[in-house]
Amino acid sequence: MPKQDFSPSAAGIAQVTVTRDSQDDVQTRQIIVSLDGERKGELLFRDEISLAVSPGPHTIRVDNTWNRKDIDIHVDDGEHLHFLTKSTAGQFSRFLLLAFGAGPIYVSIQPAPVRASS
């Protein structure tokens, strides 16, 4: 999914960006991003999605179809929050991935620092 560009300028608008580019990511399976129970898109490795949101409480869910995680956030008017999501595997899961091409892969989401525009 290409990078989506959004600049919040009107009152009552904020932004949430979820990026998937961690070097720890196993780079398999898509990660489905939902906001407040509504599916917003899928991220492959090196993708990101930016969403316009109203100020207030929200829940972001990331789901790699094997595992899912939710993060509850509060966004202020005009704020731009950044998050990093990734799919990771433990040592046994890495063995299963190498040997059989499948295994449990865990998903995570965490706040991320603002990055410089490229």
C-alpha positions as CSV (number, residue, x, y, z in Angstrom):
1,M,0.0,0.0,0.0
2,P,1.6,3.3,-0.9
3,K,2.2,6.0,1.7
4,Q,-1.0,8.1,2.2
5,D,-0.5,11.8,2.7
6,F,-2.8,13.7,5.0
7,S,-2.3,17.1,6.6
8,P,-4.7,17.9,9.4
9,S,-5.6,21.6,9.1
10,A,-9.2,22.0,10.1
11,A,-10.3,22.1,13.7
12,G,-11.6,18.9,15.0
13,I,-9.2,16.7,12.9
14,A,-6.3,14.7,14.0
15,Q,-4.2,11.9,12.4
16,V,-2.9,8.5,13.3
17,T,-0.1,6.8,11.2
18,V,0.8,3.1,11.5
19,T,4.0,2.0,9.9
20,R,5.4,-1.5,9.3
21,D,9.1,-1.4,8.6
22,S,10.9,-2.8,11.6
23,Q,14.0,-4.9,11.0
24,D,12.6,-7.4,13.5
25,D,9.6,-8.0,11.3
26,V,9.5,-11.5,9.7
27,Q,8.2,-9.8,6.5
28,T,5.5,-12.4,5.9
29,R,1.7,-12.2,6.3
30,Q,-0.2,-9.0,5.9
31,I,-1.2,-7.0,8.9
32,I,-4.8,-5.8,8.9
33,V,-5.3,-2.3,10.6
34,S,-8.7,-1.5,12.1
35,L,-9.8,1.7,13.8
36,D,-12.7,1.5,16.3
37,G,-13.8,-1.8,14.8
38,E,-13.7,-0.7,11.2
39,R,-11.1,-2.2,8.9
40,K,-9.0,0.5,7.3
41,G,-6.4,-1.4,5.3
42,E,-3.6,-4.0,5.1
43,L,0.1,-3.4,5.6
44,L,2.8,-5.5,3.9
45,F,6.4,-5.0,5.0
46,R,7.5,-1.3,4.4
47,D,3.9,0.0,4.1
48,E,2.2,2.6,6.2
49,I,-1.3,4.0,6.6
50,S,-2.4,7.4,7.8
51,L,-5.9,7.9,9.1
52,A,-7.9,11.1,9.8
53,V,-9.5,10.7,13.2
54,S,-11.7,12.9,15.4
55,P,-10.2,14.0,18.7
56,G,-10.9,11.7,21.6
57,P,-10.5,8.0,22.5
58,H,-10.0,5.4,19.8
59,T,-8.9,1.7,19.6
60,I,-6.4,0.6,16.9
61,R,-6.3,-3.2,16.2
62,V,-3.6,-4.9,14.2
63,D,-4.2,-8.5,13.1
64,N,-1.9,-10.8,11.1
65,T,-4.7,-13.4,10.9
66,W,-2.8,-15.5,13.4
67,N,-2.6,-13.1,16.3
68,R,-4.1,-9.6,17.1
69,K,-3.3,-6.8,19.4
70,D,-5.3,-3.7,20.4
71,I,-4.0,-0.4,21.7
72,D,-6.3,2.2,23.2
73,I,-5.3,5.8,22.5
74,H,-6.5,9.3,23.1
75,V,-5.9,11.9,20.3
76,D,-6.0,15.6,20.8
77,D,-7.2,18.2,18.3
78,G,-4.6,18.6,15.5
79,E,-2.3,15.9,17.0
80,H,-0.5,13.4,14.8
81,L,0.3,10.1,16.6
82,H,2.7,7.5,15.1
83,F,2.8,3.8,15.7
84,L,5.0,0.9,14.7
85,T,3.5,-2.6,14.0
86,K,5.4,-5.8,13.2
87,S,5.0,-9.5,13.0
88,T,7.6,-11.5,14.9
89,A,8.4,-15.1,15.5
90,G,10.1,-16.8,18.5
91,Q,13.0,-19.3,18.0
92,F,10.7,-22.3,17.6
93,S,8.4,-20.4,15.3
94,R,11.5,-19.4,13.1
95,F,12.4,-23.1,12.9
96,L,8.8,-24.0,11.8
97,L,8.9,-21.2,9.3
98,L,12.1,-22.4,7.8
99,A,11.2,-26.1,7.9
100,F,7.6,-26.0,6.9
101,G,6.9,-22.5,5.7
102,A,4.3,-21.9,8.4
103,G,4.2,-21.3,12.1
104,P,2.9,-19.0,14.8
105,I,3.7,-15.3,14.1
106,Y,2.9,-12.7,16.7
107,V,1.9,-9.2,16.0
108,S,2.6,-6.1,18.1
109,I,1.9,-2.3,18.0
110,Q,3.6,0.4,19.9
111,P,4.0,4.2,19.9
112,A,6.8,5.3,17.6
113,P,8.7,8.6,17.4
114,V,7.9,11.1,14.6
115,R,10.1,10.4,11.6
116,A,11.6,12.9,9.2
117,S,9.8,13.0,5.8
118,S,11.7,11.4,3.0
